[in-house]
Amino acid sequence: MEIYFFRHAQGQHVLSTPQSLHMKDPSLTEVGEYQAEKLKETFPVSNEDLFIISPTRRTIQTTLIWTNDVYCQKIVNPLVGPRMFPLLSPDKAYDCDQTLSKESIEKEFPKLATANIEVNYWNKGINTISEYKFTHVAKMFIDWCKSLNKDKVFIVSHDGTITSYRQYLGESVTREQFLGDTGWYKVMI
């Protein structure tokens, strides 16, 4: 199975850091909308493709713009939600990394499916869970991906989350290797 991890397009929360990192529920910028649109050329998708999306507005917007004219399966899953890398104490978490609730996603984006995942992950996410617990979550997520019986999966997520999954999958990764806007990383599992 091929898994493609994509970082979301440019969000409003990166425009004037560090203050903007405290913005709640940031959307894409105009540049971010353009970047998401360009993904159609760089990575054309088909109706058979599967997208797994972090429960944040910027990842959902990136995916919806990218797949705008394609009727592929799209599932929002908190196991690819924001995650700090390296992990810091919970009081260091940024407001921009708060996730949308399952209920608000279902109401605002009714065409997206939501993963049937333990409610605690929907409520608290994976941003500040311990490395030990993340190892369990990562295994559960990768096993879930395999159970979907797809040859290829696109995951639209965040730089810290992608880096954490890369590390879980055995790669030695540093913060300097974070992906830029709409950057991607492919892994075979």
Secondary structure, 3 states (H helix, E strand, C coil): CEEEEEECCCEHHHCCCCHHHHCCCCCECHHHHHHHHHHHHHCCCCCCCEEEECCCHHHHHHHHHHCCCCCCEEEECHHHCCCCCCCCCHHHCCHHHCCCCHHHHHHHCCCCEECCCCHHHHHHCCCCCCHHHHHHHHHHHHHHHHHCCCCEEEEEECHHHHHHHHHHCCCCCCHHHCCCCCCEEEEEC
